[in-house]
Amino acid sequence: MKALHIKVTGKVQRVGFRRYILDLAQELGLAGHVKNLPDGSVEVFAQGPQDILNSFLDRIKKSPPPVLIKNIQVREVSPKPEVKTFRIVFGELAEELQEGFGAMQSIFMEYWKEFREFRKEFRDFREEFRGEFRDFREEFREFRGEFRSFVKATNENFKLVMEKYGEISNKLTIILETLVKESKETREILNETMKSLRKAIEKLGKT
């Protein structure tokens, strides 16, 4: 069992740092306490196995925003066997109220900072989208012009085909009418010929 006294300076009060230390110590199974000091720093007493304390120190150094650590002073002290859990040592009510409101404000400002960065990215994206949309609109205009030319050419070709079809249809009609007429005249000639042939045969039979 080892024990450490840790003093952390920087932006460590009214930013939720004590809560982070409490959660971290409880996660690692350490015993001790964390409390604010009048000079704006935070005091941590932690005891446990040496390797766990080393991990505890490493993770304190990597505390998430809005915490901003400037310095950490560490010294080894005597363990306190009677201390079995880890807790926050609270100050006076007014001080704790300021701590709570300050933490909320700091966290809110961090979110606001991220939101402003996101808003800037969104503006950049919007400008990029506008540029791409303008290019697309120009391409669409060109495509629309090509499509109109294609429709015009298609209409002209279709009109030409219909004219040619009309000419061919008229010629075919004339040919068919001629064939029908000639076929009728041919049948009439054949009929007259057959009649004459029958009469001649009948005369020969009487003779």
C-alpha positions as CSV (number, residue, x, y, z in Angstrom):
1,M,0.0,0.0,0.0
2,K,1.3,3.4,-1.1
3,A,-0.1,6.9,-0.5
4,L,0.4,10.1,-2.5
5,H,-0.3,13.8,-1.8
6,I,-1.0,15.6,-5.0
7,K,-1.4,19.3,-5.6
8,V,-2.8,20.3,-9.0
9,T,-2.7,23.9,-10.2
10,G,-4.2,25.6,-13.3
11,K,-7.9,25.8,-14.4
12,V,-9.0,23.1,-11.9
13,Q,-11.8,24.7,-9.8
14,R,-15.3,25.3,-11.0
15,V,-14.7,23.1,-14.0
16,G,-15.9,19.7,-12.6
17,F,-12.3,18.6,-11.8
18,R,-13.2,17.2,-8.4
19,R,-16.0,15.1,-9.8
20,Y,-13.6,13.7,-12.5
21,I,-11.0,12.8,-9.8
22,L,-13.7,11.1,-7.7
23,D,-15.0,9.0,-10.6
24,L,-11.4,8.1,-11.6
25,A,-10.4,7.1,-8.1
26,Q,-13.5,5.0,-7.6
27,E,-13.0,3.3,-11.0
28,L,-9.4,2.3,-10.0
29,G,-10.4,1.3,-6.5
30,L,-8.3,3.9,-4.7
31,A,-9.1,5.4,-1.3
32,G,-8.6,9.1,-0.2
33,H,-10.1,12.4,-0.9
34,V,-10.1,15.5,-3.2
35,K,-10.8,19.1,-2.1
36,N,-10.4,22.7,-3.3
37,L,-7.8,24.9,-1.7
38,P,-8.1,28.6,-1.0
39,D,-5.3,29.5,-3.5
40,G,-7.4,28.0,-6.4
41,S,-5.5,24.7,-6.6
42,V,-6.9,21.2,-5.8
43,E,-5.5,18.8,-3.3
44,V,-5.7,15.0,-3.8
45,F,-4.9,12.3,-1.3
46,A,-4.9,8.8,-2.8
47,Q,-3.7,5.5,-1.5
48,G,-3.5,2.1,-3.1
49,P,-1.1,-0.2,-5.0
50,Q,1.8,1.5,-6.7
51,D,0.9,0.5,-10.2
52,I,-2.7,1.8,-9.7
53,L,-1.4,5.1,-8.4
54,N,0.9,5.5,-11.4
55,S,-2.1,5.0,-13.7
56,F,-4.1,7.4,-11.6
57,L,-1.4,10.1,-12.1
58,D,-1.2,9.5,-15.8
59,R,-4.9,10.0,-16.2
60,I,-5.0,13.1,-14.1
61,K,-2.4,14.6,-16.5
62,K,-4.8,13.8,-19.3
63,S,-7.9,15.4,-17.7
64,P,-10.5,16.4,-20.3
65,P,-11.6,20.0,-21.1
66,P,-12.5,22.4,-19.6
67,V,-9.8,21.4,-17.1
68,L,-6.5,22.9,-17.9
69,I,-3.6,21.6,-15.8
70,K,-0.5,23.8,-15.5
71,N,1.5,21.9,-12.8
72,I,1.3,18.8,-10.6
73,Q,3.2,18.4,-7.4
74,V,3.5,14.9,-6.1
75,R,5.0,13.6,-2.8
76,E,4.8,10.3,-1.1
77,V,3.1,10.3,2.3
78,S,2.1,7.7,4.9
79,P,-1.0,5.6,4.1
80,K,-4.1,5.9,6.3
81,P,-5.4,2.4,6.9
82,E,-8.6,3.8,8.4
83,V,-9.5,5.4,5.0
84,K,-11.4,2.9,3.0
85,T,-13.2,4.9,0.3
86,F,-12.7,8.0,-1.9
87,R,-14.7,11.1,-1.4
88,I,-15.0,14.9,-2.1
89,V,-14.3,17.1,0.8
90,F,-16.9,19.9,0.4
91,G,-16.4,23.4,1.5
92,E,-19.0,26.0,2.6
93,L,-22.4,26.1,0.9
94,A,-21.7,29.4,-0.9
95,E,-18.4,28.0,-2.2
96,E,-20.0,24.8,-3.4
97,L,-22.8,26.7,-5.1
98,Q,-20.2,28.8,-6.9
99,E,-18.3,25.6,-7.8
100,G,-21.4,24.0,-9.3
101,F,-22.5,27.0,-11.3
102,G,-19.0,27.6,-12.4
103,A,-18.6,24.1,-13.6
104,M,-21.8,24.3,-15.6
105,Q,-20.7,27.6,-17.1
106,S,-17.3,26.2,-18.1
107,I,-18.8,23.1,-19.7
108,F,-21.4,25.2,-21.5
109,M,-18.6,27.5,-22.9
110,E,-16.7,24.4,-24.1
111,Y,-19.8,23.3,-25.9
112,W,-20.4,26.8,-27.3
113,K,-16.8,26.9,-28.5
114,E,-17.3,23.6,-30.3
115,F,-20.6,24.8,-31.7
116,R,-18.9,28.0,-33.1
117,E,-16.3,25.8,-34.8
118,F,-19.0,23.6,-36.2
119,R,-20.9,26.6,-37.4
120,K,-17.8,27.8,-39.2
121,E,-17.4,24.4,-40.8
122,F,-21.1,24.4,-41.8
123,R,-20.6,27.8,-43.4
124,D,-17.6,26.5,-45.4
125,F,-19.6,23.5,-46.4
126,R,-22.5,25.7,-47.4
127,E,-20.3,27.9,-49.6
128,E,-18.7,24.7,-51.1
129,F,-22.2,23.4,-51.8
130,R,-23.2,26.6,-53.4
131,G,-20.2,26.5,-55.7
132,E,-20.9,22.9,-56.6
133,F,-24.6,23.7,-57.2
134,R,-23.6,26.6,-59.5
135,D,-21.4,24.3,-61.5
136,F,-24.2,21.7,-61.6
137,R,-26.6,24.4,-62.7
138,E,-24.3,25.4,-65.6
139,E,-24.0,21.8,-66.6
140,F,-27.7,21.4,-66.5
141,R,-28.2,24.5,-68.7
142,E,-25.7,23.1,-71.2
143,F,-27.5,19.7,-71.1
144,R,-30.8,21.4,-71.6
145,G,-29.5,23.2,-74.6
146,E,-28.2,19.9,-76.1
147,F,-31.5,18.3,-75.3
148,R,-33.4,21.0,-77.2
149,S,-31.1,20.6,-80.2
150,F,-31.6,16.9,-80.1
151,V,-35.4,17.3,-80.0
152,K,-35.3,19.8,-82.8
153,A,-33.2,17.5,-85.0
154,T,-35.5,14.6,-84.1
155,N,-38.6,16.5,-85.1
156,E,-37.0,17.5,-88.4
157,N,-35.9,13.9,-89.1
158,F,-39.4,12.6,-88.2
159,K,-41.0,15.2,-90.5
160,L,-38.7,14.2,-93.3
161,V,-39.5,10.5,-92.8
162,M,-43.2,11.2,-92.8
163,E,-42.8,13.1,-96.1
164,K,-40.9,10.3,-97.7
165,Y,-43.4,7.8,-96.3
166,G,-46.2,9.8,-97.8
167,E,-44.5,9.8,-101.2
168,I,-43.9,6.1,-101.1
169,S,-47.5,5.4,-99.9
170,N,-48.9,7.4,-102.8
171,K,-46.8,5.6,-105.3
172,L,-47.7,2.2,-103.9
173,T,-51.4,3.2,-104.0
174,I,-51.0,4.1,-107.7
175,I,-49.3,0.8,-108.5
176,L,-51.9,-1.2,-106.7
177,E,-54.7,0.6,-108.4
178,T,-53.0,0.0,-111.8
179,L,-52.6,-3.7,-111.1
180,V,-56.2,-4.0,-110.0
181,K,-57.4,-2.2,-113.2
182,E,-55.2,-4.2,-115.5
183,S,-56.2,-7.4,-113.8
184,K,-59.9,-6.6,-114.4
185,E,-59.3,-5.8,-118.1
186,T,-57.3,-9.0,-118.4
187,R,-60.1,-11.1,-117.0
188,E,-62.6,-9.4,-119.3
189,I,-60.4,-10.3,-122.3
190,L,-60.0,-13.8,-121.2
191,N,-63.8,-14.2,-120.7
192,E,-64.5,-12.9,-124.2
193,T,-61.9,-15.2,-125.6
194,M,-63.4,-18.2,-123.8
195,K,-66.9,-17.4,-125.1
196,S,-65.6,-17.2,-128.7
197,L,-63.8,-20.5,-128.3
198,R,-66.9,-22.2,-127.0
199,K,-69.0,-21.0,-129.9
200,A,-66.4,-22.2,-132.4
201,I,-66.3,-25.6,-130.7
202,E,-70.1,-25.8,-130.8
203,K,-70.2,-25.0,-134.6
204,L,-67.6,-27.7,-135.3
205,G,-69.7,-30.2,-133.4
206,K,-72.8,-29.5,-135.5
207,T,-70.8,-29.9,-138.7
